[in-house]
Amino acid sequence: MEEKVVGRFAPSPSGRLHLGNLFCSLLAWLSVKSRGGRVVLRIEDLDRARTTRAFADQLERDLEFLGLFWDEGGSGGGPHASYYQSDRSPLYEQCLAALEAQGLVYPCFCSRAQLHAAQAPHAADGEPIYTGRCRGLSAAEVRRRALARSPALRLKVPDETVGLIDGHYGPFSQNLARDCGDFILRRSDGVFAYQLAVVADDAAMGVTEVVRGRDLLASAPRQIYLYRLLGARPPAFCHAPLLLAPDGRRLSKRDADLGLDALRAQGLSAADITGRLAFAAGLLDRPQPASPEQLLPLFSWDKVPTRDIPLPAQLFR
């Protein structure tokens, strides 16, 4: 029997969704639903200082407005205790303990300034590649430094190349030691890092396909390595091009002019917005109204560009 496809939305409630978020959500929904699969909505609110429940509630309403309905998760619940990462620390603690038991976790006392001052290249995701400065500290030195500063926890990575076949961009690989470096599992303030939390949650929730922006492609080898260490099977990855503002800048939640509120204030309906996003994705030959359900028979990753997509100035005006 063919395995049921399980995809997910995993937004961070740090602001209102912008067109780039909605574009990726639409492609994730179409990729899963075109094969009869299920969608999980998980709220990635690990950093409570930057996220709010009000934004989490609003993003659910925004997805519902566009017709991007999910099958479990969010505030609706499901078979898991919670779909909010801020509630799921016990799972992350278990995973961290499993990695510690393998002798792969060590404390890091480096400050942000020290990390960025290090003479090391930067990974594709913009983070400096860690030099291993704290990797060989003795137990006595760890105790001494811990008196003055709470450490982050890092994962030791091997000098090994990990690769994948991305569903949209094809073969991609990285040497973990050279291209990533030992990466953080838990920050010095106790907040679990994205890499650990997303792997733990996707594995626990049975996610078989991850669709997200191509800016996160560089995270995939690290996550595949974590899946292996935790004894879980990684999902298929399919990364999507980024939508760019008409002036070429990357969209962010600060771009209120390209947020859902501004578009609705212009009188655009849900079908107007999803149809124009589908046009940008190459699924329609002109920007005409279309609901997500109407787009299902038209969906194919072969139609979606691999290059990032500048929005025509008049498309959402």
HELIX and SHEET records of a PDB file:
HELIX    1   1 LEU A   19  LYS A   33  1                                  15    
HELIX    2   2 ARG A   53  LEU A   66  1                                  14    
HELIX    3   3 GLY A   74  GLY A   76  5                                   3    
HELIX    4   4 GLN A   85  ASP A   87  5                                   3    
HELIX    5   5 SER A   89  ALA A  101  1                                  13    
HELIX    6   6 ARG A  112  ALA A  117  1                                   6    
HELIX    7   7 ALA A  139  ALA A  146  1                                   8    
HELIX    8   8 LEU A  176  CYS A  180  3                                   5    
HELIX    9   9 TYR A  194  ALA A  204  1                                  11    
HELIX   10  10 ARG A  214  SER A  219  5                                   6    
HELIX   11  11 ALA A  220  LEU A  229  1                                  10    
HELIX   12  12 ALA A  256  LEU A  258  5                                   3    
HELIX   13  13 LEU A  260  ALA A  265  1                                   6    
HELIX   14  14 ALA A  270  ALA A  280  1                                  11    
HELIX   15  15 PRO A  292  LEU A  295  1                                   4    
HELIX   16  16 LEU A  296  LEU A  298  5                                   3    
HELIX   17  17 TRP A  301  LYS A  303  5                                   3    
SHEET    1   A 3 VAL A   6  PHE A   9  0                                        
SHEET    2   A 3 ARG A  38  LEU A  41  1                                        
SHEET    3   A 3 GLU A  72  GLY A  73  1                                        
SHEET    1   B 3 VAL A 105  CYS A 108  0                                        
SHEET    2   B 3 ALA A 152  LEU A 155 -1                                        
SHEET    3   B 3 PHE A 183  ARG A 186 -1                                        
SHEET    1   C 2 THR A 161  ASP A 166  0                                        
SHEET    2   C 2 GLY A 170  ASN A 175 -1                                        
SHEET    1   D 2 GLU A 209  GLY A 213  0                                        
SHEET    2   D 2 ALA A 236  ALA A 240  1                                        
SHEET    1   E 2 LEU A 243  LEU A 244  0                                        
SHEET    2   E 2 ILE A 309  PRO A 310  1                                        
END                                                                             
